[in-house]
Amino acid sequence: MTIQEEIDRRRTFAIVSHPDAGKTTLTEKLLLFGGAIHVAGAVKSNKIKKTTVSDFMEIEKQRGISVSTSVMGFEYNNYKVNILDTPGHQDFAEDTYRTLSAVDSVIIVVDIAKGVETQTEKLSNVCRMRKTPTIFFINKLDREGQDPFSVIDEIEQKLKIQCVPITWPINMGKNFKGVYQLLTDKLYLFDSEDKQIAIEPLIIPSMQSSKLDEQLGKENAAKLREDVELIRNVFPPFTREEYLKGNIAPVFFGSALNNFGVKELLENFLEMAPPPQKSTTLEREVDPSETKFSGFVFKIHANLHPQFRARIAFIKVCSGIFKRNTPYVHVTTNKTYKFSNPTSFMAAKQSVIDEAYPGDIVGVYDTGNFKIGDSVTEGEKLHFIGIPSFSPELFRYVENTDPLKYKQLAKGLEQLTDEGVAQLFTHKLNGRKIIGTVGALQFDVIQFRLEHEYSASCRYENLPLYKACWFKSTNKKQLDEFKKRKTAFLAEDKQGRDVFLADSAFSLQMAQENFPDIEFYFTSEFK
Ligand code: G4P
């Protein structure tokens, strides 16, 4: 196969949802179709939910397991599918945001009863910002839920995206009859008893066909005809081009638990979804079909498996062919590495690979040299962008509690924040270290890992802040004045960039009003 053919057959994506909407169940069903696993329950998801802060030990245990589900690759109908796993717990949302930097498209799972939830909204915002092609899977049709039109309306209103239904449900809950495929006019009947994978659809020659009445009963058939007419009048037609631009989102309905609507989702997804796309670097655009290898680190996993002490850095191949035992340059340090045991992931299995193509994820063992966002190339100085840090929402001062272990603490904080567990800032005025996170659990994880991996101990002091935002201005006078007035609220991030520590939404608003020439940013990447 040529490199172009290898690229064209790859689909690298993530399934995301608010916890409990059914992401894990859907992922597992897709893996069953792909033959990557053979029994339900085989994937130990890295779902860390229903945990409280005191359960962080459980989280650590799960993190150890989850390395094998970080990437779930399988072959289906000659496509190479790479599903990138994302944490189920919302305190780890930043990991999810970063994973989204390595995918070419996403499937968002929504619970028909709950509709758009907070995490759905946050994740969808990130996808919209990146213009990532998005498909919605409305799940749990075997239960009573909201009217499908209202759920779609809610998605359109809250997530600001034009939806296009591809399948449409006939009733729900106890009366759920199945879904109608609007593009192919096929009827998929639901049988709650029959949970087999292959259910052959019926081809419906026209909406007026009596086949509909026979299969669904007169009342249901009439309702479906009405719904389909409305859909065809109200929603724009599906075009792949608009979907690929991120302008429209195809919507599918089903029940992941019952394996219903999942095969249709998978097969339509494979045809619609984009192959590996161009990547942007500070220097230039990188095309996947370029002959030279390039890639970036989007995730670092401290492998807690007792056999391996090293961390695994996950590299997304952006161009060319990655080859084992070939010298590649780590652009940040300009050091050359040969990876002798690069790992690929096929669901729960890991194996050493000789080659990887654009869209694939390669895991390489690392002893603390890589950080999130780093590029690896054949020598060209490329800096991939689109892997920003997001403004944290919780902040604490971190203090050393063992004067003899100062160095260990500094190293631990440096490495853990390189890994993306949290962000590290230094207060400009007092030089104190501040840890910023998106979830409270990370503070416990950091303290635990500092102690167990670096023999360092720390304590926290609460720092009630609203947001940390990056800022810039071309108006030097105003910038200087701002910095002078806000000295007590300024910090530096790890790259030495200034950050404003806003203690309330009001103080941020006032800063914006009083210093109109200064622009404030909630992500670390801005031009
Ligand atoms: P998540 O990864 O998005 O957090 O969700 P997950 O797949 O774990 O699903 C959350 C709960 O919803 C699970 O039940 C799961 O069985 C259920 N579920 C998923 N899809 C469907 C569906 O199509 N219909 C129905 N009725 N339920 C569905 P649980 O009781 O929380 O967990 P478990 O004990 O079944 O694992």
Boltz pocket constraint, residues with backbone or C-beta under 6 A from the ligand:
constraints:
  - pocket:
      binder: B
      contacts: [[A, 17], [A, 18], [A, 19], [A, 20], [A, 21], [A, 22], [A, 23], [A, 24], [A, 25], [A, 26], [A, 47], [A, 49], [A, 88], [A, 139], [A, 140], [A, 141], [A, 142], [A, 143], [A, 254], [A, 255], [A, 256], [A, 257], [A, 258]]
      max_distance: 6.0
